[in-house]
Amino acid sequence: MAAATESRATSVAAATWADTRRAELAALLEARLGPPADGDPGRLVESMRYSLLAPGKRIRPLLALAAAETVGPLDDQVRLCCAAVELVHCYSLIHDDLPAMDDDDFRRGRPSNHKAFDEATAILAGDALLTLAFDWIAEAGERSGHPDRYLRASRALAHGAGARGMVRGQARDLGAPPPTTLDALEVLHAEKTGALFEAALRVGAHAAGASPEAVAALARYGAAYGIAFQHADDRDDAEHGQLAAAARVRLGTLVEEAADAVAPFGAAGGRLAAIARALLP
C-alpha cells in the first residue's frame, strides 16, 4: 500500500513538473523566435512560428530537461540547449508531412505547414529550424564557460537526427515494405523515433556536465523510451493487426528497461521513471 501511494505521488509530481517546464519552454520558444522586426520575405518566419509554436506535448525537450535535472541544476544555457531539441523535432514534422514523404494534410488538428503556406516555404521553414537548433546550442556553449559540454550535445543531436538515426529511419520507412515481425518493427521505431529520444537525453546530460557513465545510463533510458513511445502511439492502429498486439505486450518490458536504466540515480531518476510508466495503459 505504501509503495503504491508513493508511486502515485511520484507520478503526480512528474506531471506537475512537466506542466511547469512545458509552459517555460513555450515562453522561451516564443521569445527566441519572435515576429520578424524588418519584414519576412516569403513568410519564412511566419511559417516557422506556425509549426514551432503550435500547441504540443514537447516531450523530447522535456526529457532533455529531465536528464539535465537528474545530474545537475538548470541554468539559462542548459534550458536553451534542451529547447533546441524541439526545433529539430519540429523540422522533422514539417518535412514528414510533405507530399514527397508521408503526404499528410493535417498536423495536430490543423493544416500541415505546406497546406497553410506552400511546399517550398515548408521546406525552407524546416531547413531554417534545423540549422537554428545548432545555432542555439553553439550560443549556449559560448555563454556557458563549458563549450566542450555543448560540443558533445551538438554531436549527439546530429547523430540522433541524421543518417545514423531519424533520417535513416525515414528512409527505411519510405524504401521498404511494412515490417512483418516485431524485431523489424522495433528496428524502424529505434531509428525513426527512438534515435531522437535518445539524443534528447544525451543533450540534456551533456549540457549539465554529466559523467560518461551517467550519459550512458540516460541514453539507455532514451533508447528504450523511444521504442516504447512508438508502441504506445501505435497501440490502437488497426493497420498493424497482430503485430500491434505483440507490441503492446513488449511495451511493458521496454518501460521497465527505461525505469531500470535510471534507478541508479535514486530519487533524481524517479521523475524519468514516472514519465516512462505514464506510457502504460
N, C-alpha and C positions, 0 to 999 in steps of 0.2 A: 504493500500500500504506500509506504513512504517513497519507494523508488518511483512508482507511477506518478505520485504527486510532484516529485522533483522533476521528472521528465516533462510533465505538463507545464510546470513553471519555467523550465528552460525553453520550451517551445514558444510560450507566450513572450518571454523576454527576447527571443530571437526575432519574432515577428514585430515587436515594438522597435527593436534596433533597426530592422530592415526598413520600416516605415520612416524612421528618422533619417537614416542615411539616404534613402531614395529621394526624400524632399531636398536634402542637401545637394545631391547630385543634380537634380532638376534645376536648382538655383545656380549651381556652378556652370552647367551647360548653357543656360540662358545668358548668364553674364559673359561667358567666354565667347559665345557665338551670337552676339547681339546683332540687331538690324544694321545693315551697312550704312555708314555715315556719308559716303560720297557716291551714291548710286550703286546699282547692282547689275552690271552687264549680263545679259542673258538670264537674269533672275537666278543666278547661281546660288547666292547666299540664301535667298528665299527658299530654294529647293532643298538646300542642306538643312535649314531650320525646320522645314516642313516634316522631314523624317526624323531628325535628331530629337526634336522637342515634342514629338508625339507622345502621348501617354504610354507608358510601358512599365514592365516589372524591373528592368535594368538589372537582371540577375548577375550578369557577368561582372560589371564593375562593383556590384555589392559583394560578390565573392572575393574580388581583388582586395577590397577594403577589409573584409573579414580576415583574410590571410594576413594582411598588414597588421591588423589589431591583435592577431594571435601572437605575434612576435615582438610588437613594439607599439609605441603611441603614434597616432596620426598627426601629421602636420600638413600645411598647405601644399607642399610639394608632393607628398605621398598621395594626397587626395587628387591632385591634378593628374598624376601618373595613372592612378586607377581609373579615373574618368576617361582616359584615352582609350581604354578597352571598349567603352560604349561606342566611340567613334568608329572603330574597326567593325564592331558588330553591325552598326547601322549601315555602313557602306555595303556590307555583305548582303543585307536585306534588300537594299535598293537594287543591287546588281542581280540578286537571285530572282527578283520579280520580273525582270526584263523578258520580253518575248523570246530572246535567244536562250534564256535559261529556263526558269520554271513557268514563265508566262502567267503570272498572277495579276489580276486587275485590282485586287484589294489587299490591304495590309492593315491589320488592327481596326477593321471596321470602316475604313475609308479608302478612297482611291490610292493605289500604289503611286509612287513618285513619278513614274513615267506616264501615268494616266493624268495625274494632276498637272504635270508640266509637259514634257515630251521625252522621247528616248535619249536624245543627245544630252539634254540637260541632266537627266537622271544619271547617265554615265559619268558626266563631269562632276556632279554632286558627290557621287560615290568615290571617285578618284580624289576629290578635294578632302573628303572626310578621312580617307585612309592616310593621306600624307599629313594631314593636320594632327593625327594621333601621334605620329613620331616627332612632330614639331613640339607638341606639348610635353612629351617625355624628355626630349632634349632640353627644353626650357626648365623643367623641374630639376633635371640633373645639374644644370648650370647654377641654379639658385640654391641647391641643397648643400653644397660643400662636399657631397659624396657622389661625384659623377660616375664612378665605377659601378655603383649600385644601379643607376638608371641606364647605363650601357647594357648591363645584364638584363634589365627589364625590357629594354627595347629589343634585344636579340630574342628573348623568349616570346615576345608578342609577334615578331616577324616570323619565327618558326611556326608558331601555332596558327597563324593566319595564312601562311603561304603554301608553297608547293609541297611542304612536308606535312601539312595539316589540313586546314579548312578548304583551301583551293583544290588540293589533291582530292579531298572527299567529294567536292562538287564535280570535278572531272570524272571521278569514278561513277557518280550517280548519273551523269549525263551519258557516259560512254559504255555502260554495261547494262545487261538485263537486271531486273529487280532481284535482290538476294532471295535465295530459297532456303537457306539454313540460318540458324541463329548466329553461328560463327561469322558468316558472311555479312549478316546484318550489323553485327557489332563492329566489324572492321569499318564498315561505312559510317556508322554512328561515331566511332572513335575519331575518324578523320574529319567528317563534315561538321560535327557538333562538339565532340569531346576535346578536340585539339585546342579550340579557343577557350574552353572552360579551364583546361589545364594551364594554358598560357596566362589566363586571368589570375589564377592562384600564384603562379610564378612571378608575375608582375608585382603583385602586392607584397609578396615575400621579399623579393629582391629590393624593392624600393624602401622597405622598412629595415633593411640590413640583416635579414635572416641568415643563419648559418647554412652551409651546404646541406647539412642533414635535415634542417627544418624545411628548406626549399624542396628537397626530395619528398618529404612526407606530405607536404601540402600539394605537390604535383600529383602524388598518388591519389590523394583525395579528389583533385580536379579531374583526373582521367576517369575514375570510377563514377563520379558525379555526372560527368558529361554524358556517358552512355546511359546511365540511369535516367537522366533528364529526358533523353530522347525516347527511351522506352515508355516513360510515363506520359510523354506528349502523344505517343502513338497508341496508347492503350485502348482507345476506342475506335481505332482506324480499321474499318472493315476490310480494307484492301489487303492487309497482312494476314487475315484469317488465323490459321493455326500458328503461324509464326508469331503473331501478336500475343497469343496465349502463352507461348513459351517465353516471350519477352517479359510478360507480366510476372511469371514465376522468377525469372532472373533478376527482376528489379529489386527484390528484397535483398538478394545476395550482394548486389552492387552497392546498395545503400549502406549495408553493414561494412563492406570493404572501405567505403569512404569514411564512415564513422571510426573504424579501427585505425585508419591512417592518421587521424588527428587525436586519437586517445592519449598519446604520449604528452600532449600539450596540457593535459588536465582540464581545469575549468576553462582555460583560454580556448581550448578546442571544442568546448561544449556547444558554442553557437554554431559552428560549422556542422557538427554532428546533427543538431536540431534542424538546420536548413536541409540537410540530406534526407532526414527522416520525414520531412514535410512532403517529399515526393510520393510517399506510400499512400495507397488509397485508404 
